[in-house]
Amino acid sequence: MNPFLNGMILELNRIGSVFYDYMADIFIQSTVLISVLFLLDLVLRKRMRAVFRYCLWLLVLVKLILPPTLALPTGIGYWCKDLSTTAQRAIRQPAEQPEPIYTDPNPVQVASAADDRLLNTPSKPGVPEMTVTSSPVTNRVQLTGKAALFLTWLGGMIAFLMLLFQRIRFARGLINTAQPAPDTWHTLLGTCRQQLRVRSEVKLKTSATVPSPAVCGLHKPSILIPTGLVESLSTAEIKATLVHELAHIKRGDLWINA
């Protein structure tokens, strides 16, 4: 087998082993946390506000950011483990004595009779001597299950990144194809921004693609209003719609969802 391919498989096996040892704890702990939060959400859905449920599910994000154990340099357990290991070595060092190893001062080399006959047998005249050459045999390296799991995870990550990139392009396309909103809407938008104290610049456009009002854009947010709602909403309904969308911008919901 190609030695280069063998080297790649060995490296994948090594990365897969490290990946599995680290991610297995995260997967188990996150699964338990999500299950508990899901049960709490089902039980307390009608007894608590939506904002509290929103913050409750953010615990999953916090769990994924934190290390799975205290064995990393970011946790105190890492340094305590080093101190305890040093103390244990200091305690065990006097009691541990190396075992004596016996070495024969006069080693005897033993050769079989067949080896002597092969060494002492002269070659016959006219018969060419045969030389035996050994060709290097490269064993085929198998891909481990941990490496296959790592490749599966990597493929899923690439698929999600491609989906995210496609959604970003879709949102930019919505903003670029949208039309500016009427002047009366811009006046109400300025009033609502002062009411909520939103200092960032917010664009207001109408689009025939979106089914309901929405906010797009992280750095330069834009509020998109369906074209059919422009003439059907009253002034109070327009203000309520703009306040609702501006609240998403002020709380940073787009960044949290991203």
N, C-alpha and C positions, 0 to 999 in steps of 0.2 A: 504494500500500500504506500501511497505517497507520504514521505515523512512530513512534508508541510501540512498535509491534511491531518495527519496524526497529531501534530503539534497544536493545530487549531482545536481539535476535539479535546485534547488534554487541557487546554486553556479554558474552553467552555465548561468542562467538568469542574475545574477549580473555581471559576466564577459562580457556577451553579451551586456549588457546595456553600460558598460564602453567602450567596443570596438566600439560600434556603435557611441557613442557620440564623440569619437576621430577620427574614420576613415571616418565618413560621410563627414566632412569638407575636408579631404585629397582627397577623391574620387572625390568630386565635383570640387575642385580647379585643381586637376591633369587632369581631363577630359577636362576642359576648356583650360588648357595650351596645352595639346596634340592636341586638335582640332585646336587651333590657329597656332601651329607650323606645323601641317600637311598642312594647307592652305598656309602658307608661303612657305613651301617646294614645293608645287605644282606650285606656281606662280613664285618662284625664282630659280627653279631647273636648268634652262639653263642659268641663269645669275650670278650664284655665284659658287665658287669652292667647291669641295667635302669636303675639310677640314673645311670650314666655316659651311657647313650643318652638319657636324659631331659635331662640337662644339655647334651648335644651339640645337641639340637634347640632348646634355648633360645637358641642362637646366632642363629637366625632372628629371634627377638624382639629381640635386641640389634641386629641389622642394621637392622631396621625403625625402631628408635628413633634410630639415628645418622643424620646427614645423608648424602645420597648422594655428595657431593663435599666437598672442602675449601674450596669457594668461598663457603660460608655464613659469617656472622659468628662462628659457634661453632667454626670451625676456624682453625688458624694460617695455612692457605693464603690465607684471605681478606685478612689483613693483609700477608702477603708479596707478594700480587699488587698491593696498593695501593702498596707501596714500590717494587716493580719498575716499575710503570707511571709513577710519579713520576720515577724515575731515567731511564727511557727518554725521557720528555718533556724532561728537562733536557739530555740528550745531543743530541737531534734539534733542539732549538729554534734554535741558531745556524745550522744548515745549511739550515733551511727559510726561504725568502724568498718573499713573496707575489708572484705574477705581475702585471705592470702591466696595467691595464684601460684601453683607449682609449675615450674618450667624445667624440662629435661636438659641438662647441660650437654649431653651427647646425643643429639637426635640421629636416628638411624633411618636412612632412606631405603625402602623396600621396593623392589621391582619384580614383576612377575616373570616367569620363565618365557612366556610368549613374547614379552617385551625384549628379553635378551636375544631370542632367536631373530626377531625383526631387526635388531641393531647389528648383530654379528653376521647375518647372512649376506654374502657378497652377491652382487648382481651378475647374471650370466652374460657372457660376451654375445653381442649381436642383438640383445633384447633391450629395448629402451626402457629406462626407468620411468615408472609412473609416479606422478606427483598428484596428491589429493589436495584440492583447493576447496575451501568452504565459502559458499556465497552467503552474504549477510541476509538474514531473514527478518523482515520487519513485521512484527505482530500487529494486527488490526486493533485499534483502540475503539472501544464501544462508548457510545454516548450514554451517560448515566441519566437516571430519572430526574435528579435535581437539575441537571443541565437542560433537559427537555422542559421542565417546569419554568426555568428562567427564560427560555426561548419563547414559551407560550405567553408569559407575562410581557416580554419585550414586544411581541407581536400585537398584543392587546393595547399596550401603550402607544405604539405607532398608529394603530387604528383610531384610538381616541384623539390623538393629536391631529390626524388628518380630518376627523369629524369637526374638531374645534376650529381648525383652519377654514374649513368649508363654511361653518356658521359665521365666522368673522367676515368672510367675503360676502356672504348673504346679507349680513347687517350693513356692511358698507354699501352694497348695491341698493338696499332700501333707502339709505340716506341720500345717495347720489341721484336716484331717480325721483325722490320726493319733491314736491313743489312748496314754495313758501306759503305760510298760512296768511289769512287776511290780517290787515292792520289792527282790527279790533281785538283779535286774539293776541297779538304781540303786546298791546296795551295791557290787557288782562294778565299776560304772563309777567310783565314787569311789576305789576301790583302784587301778584302772588309771590314773586321772588323776594320782594321787600318784606312781605308778611312772614315768610319762612326763613328769612335771612340767608338766602342762597347767593353766595358771592360769585360763584363760577358762571361763566357764560353758557347759556342754554339756548339752543336753536329750536324753533318751532316750525314744523312742516306738516303738510298733508300728503297722504299716500293712499292709493287705491288698492295696495297689496295687503296691508295689515288689516286684520279683522277687528281689532280693538286698539285703543290708545296704548302706546308702548314707548319705552326709553331705550335708545341705542347709543353706544359709544362710551368708552371709559374716560379718555382724556377730554374729549369735546362732546359731551352728551347732547343728544337731539331728541325732542319729543315728537313722535309721529302720531298724527290724528287721522283716522279714516276719513276719506273724502266725503262719504255719505253723512257723517256726523256734523260737518261744518255748518250746514244750514238748519239742521234739526234740533240742535241744542240751544237752550236758553242761556242767558248770561250767567245765572247762578249755576247751571249745570256745567258750563265751560270752566268757571272758576273751580268748582269741585274736582273736575277732571284734571286741571292743571296742578292743583294743590296735591292731588294724589300722586301724580307722576313726579313732581318736584320733591315729594317726601322720599321717593326711592333714591333720587340723586343725593339728597342731603344725608341720608343714612348710609350711603355707600353700598346699596344692595347689589349693584352691578359688580363691584369689586369683590364682594363676598361670594357671589355666585360664581364668578370667574375662578 
